[in-house]
Amino acid sequence: MEELQNASLQRLDQWLARSWSTVPVDYQWLLLQTLATTASRRAWIMSWPETTGGTILDWGSGPGIISQEIALLKNCLVVGSDVDPNVLELAQAVAHLFNMEGHVRFKKADILNDTVAEPADGIVSRFVTQYLPEAQRFFQQARDHLKPGGFLALEDIDDGYLIEHPAPPDTWQNAVRAFQQSQAGPGGDRFIGRKLAQIGVESGLELADMTVNPSVFAGEMNAQDLSVQFDIDRINRALPTMIRQGLMTESEWYRAQQDYRASFPKFTFVSSASIRLLFRRP
């Protein structure tokens, strides 16, 4: 069984490494992030409570790669949901490619307003709470969707853990601050990681475990490096909204990118972290 599981995961890895740059541009960064964090994430998944034969909900499943990982590693059914019908089409296509339809399912859903069907053994949600206007509502929904004793596994960012040396150009830092302001406009929060434990406990869940998952790099970095491209892409995707909000102009964004790219190559230290939490429903 373990050999079959490992072979399936290896095929998934090979497809991801080969294909992440061929999917629609809006989803490339998601697959790239998935590829870059494979080993640490799978160790985290294996640490979750036993779910053999049970059901786990993957809220904000995106392209569904991690839904497949969970199904294989935890020997369970995974039901993924997302608000984006196009990314769900991609998720279903990849599941079909690997003959995983009997192990993963996908549906369009709004996790803040979805009604409870049959409570699940577990819920996982990665990098979703930072976008939500009502984090408290998210935890209430999670509690309602879990069986007694079920678990909620969360991972999200906290920009307060980001350290860069030498500091990026001022124009780039202004762009990053504008991006943070833009996300905060509808209630999002780039500093949500440190707050999740308190909100979860106040919602009636028990905090079972919490870890900081570090990412550290020190070395020569070039403008063509994937991490640099990722940083530019995440802001570029939000640019139309930021312009409408009056937080940035196209010329300011052009100058920020130009200055940021021109600051490389250089020896760089970058340290960031995500927060991983495991809650149990009493």
Secondary structure, 3 states (H helix, E strand, C coil): CHHHHHHHHHHHHHHHHHHHHHCCHHHHHHHHHHHHCHHHHHHHHHCCCCCCCCEEEEECCCCCHHHHHHHHHHCCEEEEEECCHHHHHHHHHHHHHCCCCCCEEEEECCCCCCCCCCCEEEEEEECCHHHCCCHHHHHHHHHHHEEEEEEEEEEEECHHHCEEECCCCHHHHHHHHHHHHHHHCCCCCCCCHHHHHHHHHHCCCEEEEEEEEEEEEEEEECCCCHHHHHHHHHHHHHHHHHHHCCCCCHHHHHHHHHHHHHCCCEEEEEEEEEEEEEEECC
